[in-house]
Amino acid sequence: MKSNSIKKLKDGVQCKVIGGTHSGKSGIVKDINTSKTGHVTITVLQKSGERFKTLAKNVEIRVGAERLK
């Protein structure tokens, strides 16, 4: 994720994980946090109801994609 894309990151947007442990998974951003060290972490909610945490730099925002319900 590019630094200018972090500004577009907000709760409820569709995203796809492109790096890290959860690579290839997608879902809706539900929680955005900044750690003491400055890393931005997010919680992603998948369509199946499963949640996982990942670094914001490992995701890309999916523009124009249908949101999961």
Secondary structure, 3 states (H helix, E strand, C coil): CCHHHHCCCCCCCEEEECCCCCCCCEEEEEEEEECCCCCEEEEEECCCCCEEEEEHHHEEECCCCCCCC
